[in-house]
Amino acid sequence: DKVLAIDSTNTGALNRKGSALSNLNRDEEAITYYDKVLAINPGYYDSLYNKGLALDYLGKYEEAITYYDKVLVINTNDTDALTNKGLVLYNLNRDEEAITYYDKVLAINSSDDYALYDKALALEELGKYEEAITYYDKVLALNPRDAEAAYNKANVLNYLGKYEEAITNYDKALVINSTYIPALNNKGLTLSDYLGKY
């Protein structure tokens, strides 16, 4: 605010103010600051990306895509923008398209755990369970303490009728986080509904 009091057109300060507001979950207000930056410099990379992110947080997915695309015109290898565009497409139930963006990230960095995880989720949504398991395994190889990946892998194993393996993976998730309610719940359902263990 002090910098902006001296120079209200300082794009760096305007962008930082927008980021600070976004960090406080005040995304609508943050967007007004990104818009001020973009009025001064339509190609200001950080504000394009940050506006896309704020729109994404607000559930304005189509608008978010527009800003992620503007970032990707400037830098086709921005893995954050590629991953976030994939997530937005996933949120719009455009899973096949989302996977193409995760694949672009993985072509740049085959160990990007966000892209691996998000691709697994999209494959799961498409009913491609064996492929989803492969990607959850890759996430768990990189981060064995990822309770969500272990939990989601267990769910997919359930879909495939591999109940004992599902229990093993729910247990892995619970070793990582003993209060992980969805894992506790689904383990109980698997034991009672599918394995007849009460």
C-alpha positions in Angstrom: 0.0 0.0 0.0 2.9 2.4 0.8 4.4 1.9 -2.7 1.0 2.3 -4.3 0.4 5.5 -2.4 3.6 6.9 -4.1 3.0 5.2 -7.5 -0.5 3.9 -8.2 0.7 2.4 -11.5 3.5 0.3 -10.1 2.7 -3.1 -11.7 4.8 -5.1 -9.3 3.1 -3.6 -6.2 -0.3 -4.0 -7.8 0.3 -7.6 -8.6 1.7 -8.3 -5.1 -1.4 -6.6 -3.5 -3.6 -8.9 -5.6 -1.6 -11.9 -4.5 -1.9 -10.9 -0.9 -5.6 -10.5 -1.2 -5.9 -13.9 -3.0 -3.9 -15.5 -0.1 -6.6 -14.1 2.2 -9.3 -15.7 0.0 -10.4 -12.4 -1.3 -10.2 -13.4 -4.9 -12.8 -11.0 -6.3 -10.9 -8.1 -4.9 -7.5 -9.6 -6.0 -8.8 -9.7 -9.6 -9.4 -6.0 -9.5 -5.7 -5.5 -8.8 -4.7 -7.9 -11.6 -7.0 -6.1 -13.9 -5.2 -2.8 -13.0 -1.9 -4.4 -13.9 -3.2 -5.8 -17.2 -4.7 -2.4 -18.1 -1.1 -1.0 -17.9 0.7 -4.1 -19.3 -1.6 -6.7 -21.0 1.3 -9.2 -21.2 2.2 -9.0 -17.5 2.9 -12.7 -16.9 2.4 -13.0 -13.2 -0.9 -11.1 -13.3 -2.2 -13.2 -16.2 -1.4 -16.4 -14.2 -2.6 -15.0 -10.9 -5.9 -13.9 -12.5 -6.4 -17.3 -13.9 -5.8 -18.9 -10.5 -8.2 -16.5 -8.8 -10.9 -17.2 -11.3 -10.2 -20.9 -10.8 -10.6 -20.5 -7.1 -13.9 -18.8 -7.7 -15.1 -21.6 -9.8 -15.1 -19.5 -13.0 -13.4 -22.2 -14.9 -14.0 -21.1 -18.5 -12.7 -17.6 -17.7 -9.7 -19.2 -15.9 -8.9 -21.2 -19.1 -8.7 -17.9 -21.0 -6.0 -16.6 -18.7 -4.0 -19.9 -18.5 -4.1 -19.9 -22.3 -2.6 -16.4 -22.3 0.2 -17.6 -20.0 0.8 -20.6 -22.3 1.1 -18.4 -25.3 4.0 -16.6 -23.6 5.6 -19.8 -22.1 4.3 -23.1 -23.5 6.3 -25.0 -20.8 4.9 -23.4 -17.7 4.1 -26.5 -15.8 1.9 -24.7 -13.3 -0.3 -23.2 -16.0 -0.5 -26.6 -17.8 -1.4 -28.4 -14.6 -3.9 -25.8 -13.5 -5.5 -25.8 -17.0 -5.8 -29.6 -16.7 -7.5 -29.2 -13.3 -9.9 -26.7 -14.7 -10.8 -29.1 -17.5 -11.1 -31.9 -15.0 -13.5 -29.7 -13.0 -15.5 -29.2 -16.2 -15.7 -33.0 -16.7 -13.5 -32.7 -19.7 -11.2 -35.5 -18.5 -9.7 -36.5 -21.8 -8.6 -32.9 -22.5 -7.3 -32.6 -19.0 -5.1 -35.6 -19.5 -3.5 -34.0 -22.6 -2.3 -31.1 -20.3 -1.0 -33.5 -17.6 0.9 -35.4 -20.4 2.5 -32.1 -21.5 3.7 -31.5 -17.9 5.0 -35.1 -17.7 6.8 -34.7 -21.0 8.7 -31.8 -19.3 9.1 -33.4 -15.9 8.1 -37.1 -15.6 8.3 -36.9 -11.8 5.8 -34.0 -11.4 3.7 -35.5 -8.6 0.8 -33.1 -9.1 0.5 -34.0 -12.8 0.8 -37.7 -12.0 -1.8 -37.5 -9.3 -4.2 -35.4 -11.3 -3.8 -37.7 -14.3 -4.7 -40.7 -12.0 -7.9 -38.9 -10.9 -8.9 -38.2 -14.5 -8.2 -41.8 -15.6 -10.3 -42.9 -12.6 -13.2 -40.7 -13.7 -12.9 -42.2 -17.2 -13.2 -45.7 -15.7 -9.6 -46.5 -16.8 -8.9 -48.1 -13.4 -5.7 -50.1 -14.2 -4.1 -47.1 -15.7 -5.2 -45.0 -12.7 -3.5 -47.5 -10.4 -0.3 -47.2 -12.4 -0.3 -43.4 -11.9 -1.2 -43.6 -8.2 1.7 -46.0 -7.8 4.0 -43.5 -9.5 2.9 -40.8 -7.0 3.4 -43.2 -4.1 6.9 -44.1 -5.4 7.8 -40.4 -5.3 5.9 -39.7 -2.0 5.2 -42.8 0.0 3.5 -40.5 2.6 0.7 -39.3 0.3 -2.4 -40.5 2.1 -4.8 -39.3 -0.6 -3.0 -41.3 -3.3 -3.1 -44.4 -1.1 -6.8 -43.8 -0.4 -7.7 -43.2 -4.0 -5.7 -46.2 -5.1 -7.7 -48.3 -2.6 -11.0 -46.9 -4.0 -10.0 -47.9 -7.5 -9.0 -51.4 -6.3 -12.5 -51.6 -4.8 -14.0 -50.8 -8.2 -12.0 -53.6 -9.6 -13.2 -56.1 -6.9 -9.8 -56.4 -5.4 -11.0 -55.9 -1.9 -8.1 -57.3 0.1 -5.7 -55.0 -1.8 -8.1 -52.1 -1.2 -7.9 -52.8 2.6 -4.1 -52.9 2.4 -4.1 -49.4 0.8 -6.7 -48.0 3.1 -4.4 -49.2 5.9 -1.5 -47.4 4.2 -3.5 -44.2 4.2 -4.4 -44.7 7.8 -0.7 -45.3 8.8 0.1 -41.9 7.2 -2.9 -40.2 8.8 -4.8 -42.1 11.5 -7.7 -39.7 11.5 -8.3 -39.8 7.7 -12.1 -40.2 8.0 -12.8 -41.2 4.3 -10.2 -44.0 4.6 -11.7 -45.2 7.9 -15.2 -45.1 6.4 -14.4 -46.8 3.1 -12.3 -49.5 4.9 -15.3 -50.2 7.1 -17.6 -50.4 4.1 -15.3 -52.7 2.2 -14.9 -55.0 5.2 -18.6 -55.2 5.9 -20.2 -54.9 2.5 -17.7 -56.9 0.3 -15.8 -59.1 2.7 -18.5 -59.9 5.2 -16.3 -58.9 8.1 -18.2 -57.0 10.8 
